[in-house]
């Protein structure tokens, strides 16, 4: 569902090493040897500036998406974020082409991530993504069209396409946050048209955008059917349709629950809430606290399918959907309906409820 920066760095460096030494892509022993070298020490594989640029991005992602959000000390977090910004500036500078042999002549990942970290507001970042999107797409088309040798064609078939997919995924995600739901859905559909297998998982953002645009449940289900390839890839086969509902991803379940709640169909809404509450360990706690998690700067962070982390992430991304009803004096928010529903409260340890009601931190859960 998400991109793995370390895996991409390995793939890129191994491909470039094969190219430098004119080793056939079919030489499995050589590929395995180079991958082992990457695992031990990637330094010998980093020869050109473009190699270093890609390697720096992998290091930045480890920091900003997987380490800094969990650092309790603000000063240390700020120091590490400043170091990450400096690495991105270096990566963006090193990404300029030095000759026709460059596999990645424009490092759009570095430029996008640097803007994400330095933009004054989400709206400024969205405007940047919109302003450069066609240029990123055009640059990708040129790379694919100009791929000549087997190594370039191998890169053009997958690696070269990924920065564009991450660009569209970022645009869809950030447009959703800014309340520009049609823009979010358009970016998601653009990505799905280009890559129907949806390695960026942008279909989940599309589902939330459709929920905010008040698409009925039947439209949400039709969307899943129209993009069945990535959905089926992560879903076990079930003999009965009702059993299959248990395997719906949390983004779909939240969108369907929201559609039912908006239409005052509380029986259906509670049906989907019940599935969510039983979907993983600590699901009830996740539904109760609805913790917001920082967006991945590189891409959606890697979480296990069906895990509590996946539910926490989906709920965080669904904040605009959960905020339905806020501000209406006679209408409690969707988020409050979810958190206070007996389906959720009945599955939470009483110690958690008491601590939350008293404003105290609870350290017994594992969220």
Helices and strands as residue ranges (DSSP letters): H 5-20, H 28-40, G 42-45, H 49-66, G 68-70, H 74-94, H 108-118, H 122-146, H 150-156, H 159-177, H 181-194, H 202-212, H 217-226, H 228-233, H 241-245, H 250-262, H 266-277, H 283-289, H 308-317, H 319-322, H 334-340, H 342-345, H 350-357
